[in-house]
Amino acid sequence: MKQYISIVLLLVLSFTVSKAQQDSKELIRLGDKFLKIKQYRKALPFFEQVLKTDSTNITAVYKASICHLYRYSKEQALKGFQLVYQKDSTYDKYLYYWLGRAHHLNYSFDKALSFYSKYKTKLTKWDTRQKEVDWYMEQARRARDYVNHPKNFLITNLGPNINSSYSEHSPVAALTDSLLLFTSRRDKVNTKEDLDGEPFEDIFVVRRLPDGTWSAPELFEINTSGHDACIQFFDNDQKLFIYRQTRGGDIYYVEKKEGIWQSPKKFPVINTRGFESDAFMTADGSTVYFATNRFKKLGDLDIYYVNKKPDSTWSKPKMLKGSINTDEDEDAPFISADGKTMYFSSRGHSSMGGYDVYKTTMGADGKWSKPENLGYPINTPDDDVYYYLSAVTNHAYISSYRSGGYGEKDLYEITPVESVTIAGSIVEEKTNKPLDGYQIEWVPIQPVFSAASSSTISSTGSYSTALISANQYIVNVKKEGKVVYLDTLQVPVFDTVGDTLHYPILVPFHGNPADTIPPPVIKPKVYTDNVYFAKKSPELDTKTKKQLDTFIAYVKQHKEVQAVISGHADETGGVEFNKKLSEARAQAVYDYLKTHGVPVERIEIRSFGDAKPVGDNTTEEGKALNRRVEIFAELL
């Protein structure tokens, strides 16, 4: 009887295993249908379902890793390919290729080169893929060099409020930097899908809130059921270039009239049956640069331009002078306000992988200089594209598929990291005597952009040194080679040249207590400052917020301070308009102070419209001085 029961249990177990294997094969077959047509979002769930019941299924791991590499997580992709390699290094002839790509995209460049080389041995010398792998190997070597010599930029993800697991790209900032358009393929109500299994693109809008964060994305009002992508604001933000997938893909422009965006119209001359992907109007309205594949047999994108003629029609497309265009894609031109500098993205030139952003300048002969790769960390081993400069700060926006994102391409903000002058005095604690003959060493804790340096102290006890901001430093104060004082200094991000951070140092007292004298207490009685605004705008820019942060620190340090905030305007608008504008400016400063912890009972706000000018309203310089909020604080 016992033997009979054992046989039955064995048969049941065998049937269960066989059924699970059959289910896994069917799930993998269904996933393969989508994987073969590169619909990674739809393919991955089938492989993941297999892995829920069989986490070591090598086929499911392998194919899920391919999906992750293109769509979700390059880190997860590498882990998966490594697991396959550990279990069976001969599992698939393309495994070396995928390991090369995964290591390349995860910054393991030496390992990438090793696996690329192994993959090449699997190919015949006549195989056309040899050339492709050679190109990847060249990119990996360049990427290694770029990453080992990073440029001084801070790259910040705009966060999950804006970014999703889908592709976000094409950031377009308004002149005041208070409104941002972007393009996303995220899920929407009644979402339609393109042939790649991803939703069609739509344009979204977000607005910068008083605390510097962004509002929840809203659908822009001109979207259709197909692909819609934003490209550029121009003509004082009253016009907008957009992309629509009509024919091969065309450039449209939209005008705003009485606050309402009108129906889009095709831009003349540049559109064909080919693929026109992007365009950019110069600030003076005389030239449009655009990306098209119409002139290339292999279908890669090049950048061309058209000029406005005296009769306001447009010339025939012209090729750029210089070595901008290659046999790879060039796309997403962005032209500086003076029309002399172009930023664009390219898969060619000295790319470290995918699209990289390049900079080129126009010479007196109209020829563009050799493109300069903006380097790491702006560029990565994957796609970095749609570089868009702010009109009011030296920050920029970019779309990038990089580590730490939310899936596929995300939007990022680029902040230049500048040197800052660290200045102060070094005095002895208790005696308050200035010290000389000492030396200060500054050692970066995580030297991303900076190396160790030292400062010599003057006979009056003062010092001054330049350090790269956005770093934390160990501060060693030495006397005759011996450390007498140790501290750490967190230097925040300074994005403009010429800023100073005051850092006084008190060295511990080791002398006779009878020599001590109380340090003088100096309380500033009055604090005054002016912050300035763009034309007809109450928006606070980055520089203004930095000024207000200094004032906030002062108020928090001195609890007795009473502040008066006075708003002003130039004479550009009417009396009533200017009165309301000055009120809005004062209110914006008030709101910022309130948000950052300044008690409202210590702030009084006033507004004067254009009644109290300090500059000549007949000049632009004078008007700029009048567009202000005055801050007066008295220590009671």
Secondary structure, 3 states (H helix, E strand, C coil): CHHHHHHHHHHHHHHHHHHHHHHHHHHHHHHHHHHHCCCHHHHHHHHHHHHHHCCCCHHHHHHHHHHHHHHHCHHHHHHHHHHHHHHCCCCCCCHHHHHHHHHHHCCCHHHHHHHHHHHHHCCCCCCCHHHHHHHHHHHHHHHHHHHHCCCCEEEEECCCCCCCCCCEEEEEECCCCCEEEEEECCCCCCCCECCCCCECCEEEEEEECCCCCECCCEECCCCCCCCEEEEEEECCCCEEEEEECCCCCEEEEEEEECCEECCCEECCCCCCCCCEEEEEECCCCCEEEEEECCCCCCCCCEEEEEEECCCCCECCCEECCCCCCCCCCEEEEEECCCCCEEEEEECCCCCCCCCEEEEEEECCCCCECCCEECCCCCCCCCCEEEEEECCCCCCEEEEECCCCCCCCCEEEEEEECCEEEEEEEEEECCCCCECCCEEEEEEECCCCCCCCEEEECCCCCEEEEEEECCEEEEEEEEECCEEEEEEEEEECCCCCCCCEEECCEEECCCCCHHHCCCCCCCCCCEEEEEEECCCCCCCCCHHHHHHHHHHHHHHHHCCCEEEEEEECCCCCCCHHHHHHHHHHHHHHHHHHHHHCCCCHHHEEEEECCCCCCCCCCCCHHHHHHHCEEEEEEEEC
